[in-house]
Structures are given as C-alpha cells and as structure tokens.
C-alpha cells in the first residue's frame, strides 16, 4: 500500500470517527451539546484536525444528515418491498418513516429540522437524499395517475412529515398518530 493510500484511508477513518461521535452525542444529549470542542475531546484529536475535515458544526451535521438519509432509505425500501400491494407499500413507508423519527430522533432532526447546507430536491442532492426520496416516490407512483409524480410525492411526504413532526413536538397527541396517518393514507390512496 502506498503512503498516499494509507493517508487517505486514515483520513477517511478520522472523518468516520468524527461523524459517529457527533451522532452519538446528538442522540444522547441533543444537537445543542454537539460542539467542535466536545467532539475533539471525544475523538481524541485537536480542534484543528476536526476543521481539516469539516468547516464546522454545520458541516458535521450535514454529513450526519446524509448518513441519516442513507439509513432512512434502507428502512423505507425494506418496508416498500415487504408490501403485498400498493396500499400496503404506502402504509409500510408511512410506518417506517414514523418509526425512524421515533427511534433515531437526532438523525431525523439533522435531516429535517436542523439547518444544513445540503441541496434538497435538486439533481445535485447527495445520492442518499435521492435514495430516500426515491423510495417515497416509488410508493406513491401507483397513485399518481395524470399528476406530476414528483410533486405528488412531495405533497404526500409533506403531509406525513407534518403529522410526524407535530406529534414529536407535542403539538398533536401521540396516541392518535396512527389514526391520523390512516386518514392520510385513506384519503390519498382512494
């Protein structure tokens, strides 16, 4: 292995360590607790080393958001592929999305609530973002008819995302979440 290849591998490992530390810290203490100083302590590198990988906390959060989208895409795809009908696929996607928000709140927040410098809803979006949206799109496709598939998917996703976000923030009672989602699915799929 060349020296250059070893350095690139070590750099990638440091970057991975920083992202993982940020995810763990955010999951246990929230995004407010994630600072470059605390991350440097956790990964046992100096702050300048962190800045050699990321411009700051926002860039680290963006990297976490990309990873989170990749994880979300896997969950959505599994739910969609496990379904026996288009209606079941849409319901499975809704359940997987809600479950992801509950199980991985810091990742969900990094993707959807925190300000991150990522190009969403554009061809320049990172592949992980495109993959997650692509799973939503494939679940909506059977219901599109003459509607613009992308816009219809965005509209359906907005409804689902709004229900999840309002429930998570305590603005809608948690105990009625599944009934609200069922109403959305019923109105959308019929």
C-alpha positions in Angstrom: 0.0 0.0 0.0 1.3 3.4 -0.9 1.8 6.1 1.6 -0.8 8.2 -0.1 -3.4 5.4 0.0 -2.6 4.9 3.7 -3.1 8.6 4.4 -6.4 8.7 2.6 -7.6 5.6 4.5 -6.6 7.2 7.8 -8.3 10.5 6.8 -11.5 8.6 6.0 -11.3 6.7 9.3 -10.9 10.0 11.2 -13.8 11.5 9.3 -16.0 8.5 10.1 -15.0 8.7 13.8 -16.0 12.4 13.9 -19.4 11.7 12.3 -20.1 8.8 14.6 -19.1 10.8 17.7 -21.5 13.6 16.5 -24.3 11.1 16.0 -23.8 9.5 19.4 -23.5 12.8 21.2 -26.6 14.2 19.5 -28.6 11.0 20.2 -27.7 11.1 23.9 -27.6 14.9 24.7 -29.2 16.7 21.7 -27.7 18.8 18.9 -27.0 21.7 21.3 -24.4 19.6 23.0 -22.5 18.9 19.8 -19.6 21.3 19.6 -16.3 21.0 17.9 -14.6 21.2 21.3 -16.6 18.3 22.7 -16.2 16.3 19.5 -12.4 16.9 19.6 -12.3 15.6 23.2 -14.4 12.5 22.2 -12.4 11.5 19.2 -9.1 12.5 20.9 -8.0 14.8 18.1 -7.4 18.6 18.3 -10.0 21.0 17.0 -7.7 21.9 14.1 -7.9 18.3 13.0 -11.7 18.5 13.0 -11.5 21.6 11.0 -9.3 19.9 8.5 -12.2 17.6 7.8 -15.2 19.8 8.3 -15.7 23.6 8.2 -17.6 23.5 11.5 -20.5 22.0 13.3 -22.9 22.7 10.4 -20.8 20.7 8.0 -20.6 17.8 10.5 -24.4 18.0 10.9 -24.7 17.9 7.1 -22.5 14.7 7.0 -24.7 13.2 9.7 -27.8 14.1 7.7 -26.5 12.4 4.6 -25.8 9.2 6.6 -29.2 9.5 8.2 -30.9 9.7 4.8 -29.0 6.6 3.8 -30.3 4.8 6.9 -33.8 6.1 6.2 -33.7 4.9 2.6 -32.8 1.4 3.8 -35.8 1.4 6.2 -38.2 2.8 3.6 -37.0 0.3 0.9 -37.5 -2.7 3.2 -41.0 -1.5 4.1 -41.9 -0.9 0.4 -40.5 -4.3 -0.8 -42.2 -6.2 2.0 -45.6 -5.0 1.0 -48.1 -7.1 -1.0 -50.0 -4.2 -2.6 -49.5 -0.5 -3.4 -51.7 0.4 -0.5 -49.6 -1.8 1.9 -46.4 -0.2 0.4 -47.7 3.3 1.2 -48.7 2.3 4.7 -45.4 0.5 5.2 -43.5 3.6 4.1 -45.5 5.7 6.5 -44.9 3.4 9.4 -41.2 3.1 8.6 -40.9 6.9 8.4 -42.7 7.4 11.7 -40.7 4.7 13.3 -37.4 6.2 12.1 -38.3 9.5 13.6 -39.0 7.9 17.0 -36.0 5.5 17.0 -33.5 8.0 15.7 -34.6 11.5 16.8 -31.2 13.1 16.4 -30.8 11.8 12.9 -34.3 12.8 12.0 -33.6 16.3 13.3 -30.3 16.5 11.4 -32.1 15.6 8.2 -35.3 17.6 8.6 -35.1 20.2 11.4 -31.6 21.5 11.7 -30.2 24.0 9.2 -27.8 22.0 7.0 -26.1 23.1 3.8 -27.4 20.4 1.5 -29.2 20.7 -1.8 -32.5 19.0 -1.2 -35.0 18.4 -4.1 -32.4 19.1 -6.8 -30.4 16.8 -9.1 -27.3 17.9 -7.1 -28.7 16.3 -3.9 -26.4 13.7 -2.5 -27.2 10.1 -3.5 -28.5 9.2 -0.1 -31.1 12.0 -0.2 -32.1 11.0 -3.6 -32.5 7.3 -2.5 -34.7 8.2 0.4 -36.9 10.4 -1.8 -36.9 7.7 -4.4 -38.4 5.2 -2.0 -41.2 7.6 -1.3 -41.7 8.2 -5.0 -41.9 4.5 -5.8 -44.6 4.1 -3.1 -46.6 7.0 -4.5 -46.2 6.0 -8.2 -49.2 3.7 -8.3 -51.5 6.5 -7.2 -50.1 9.3 -9.5 -52.5 8.9 -12.4 -52.0 12.1 -14.5 -50.5 14.1 -11.6 -46.8 15.1 -11.7 -45.2 12.2 -9.8 -42.5 14.3 -8.1 -45.0 17.0 -7.0 -47.5 14.4 -5.8 -44.7 12.6 -3.8 -43.6 15.9 -2.3 -47.2 16.6 -1.3 -47.8 13.2 0.3 -44.4 13.4 2.1 -45.3 16.8 3.4 -48.5 15.5 4.9 -46.7 12.6 6.5 -43.8 14.7 7.7 -46.1 17.3 9.2 -48.0 14.7 11.2 -44.8 13.1 12.5 -43.2 16.5 13.3 -46.3 17.9 15.1 -46.7 14.6 17.1 -43.0 14.6 18.0 -43.1 18.2 19.1 -46.2 17.5 21.4 -48.5 19.7 19.3 -50.7 16.7 18.3 -51.5 13.9 20.9 -49.2 10.9 20.3 -52.0 8.4 21.0 -53.9 9.4 17.8 -50.9 9.3 15.5 -51.7 6.0 13.8 -55.3 7.1 13.3 -54.2 10.4 11.7 -51.8 8.5 9.4 -54.6 6.1 8.5 -56.8 9.0 7.5 -54.0 10.4 5.3 -53.4 7.1 3.6 -57.1 6.5 3.1 -57.7 9.9 1.5 -54.5 9.6 -0.6 -54.9 6.1 -1.9 -58.6 6.3 -2.7 
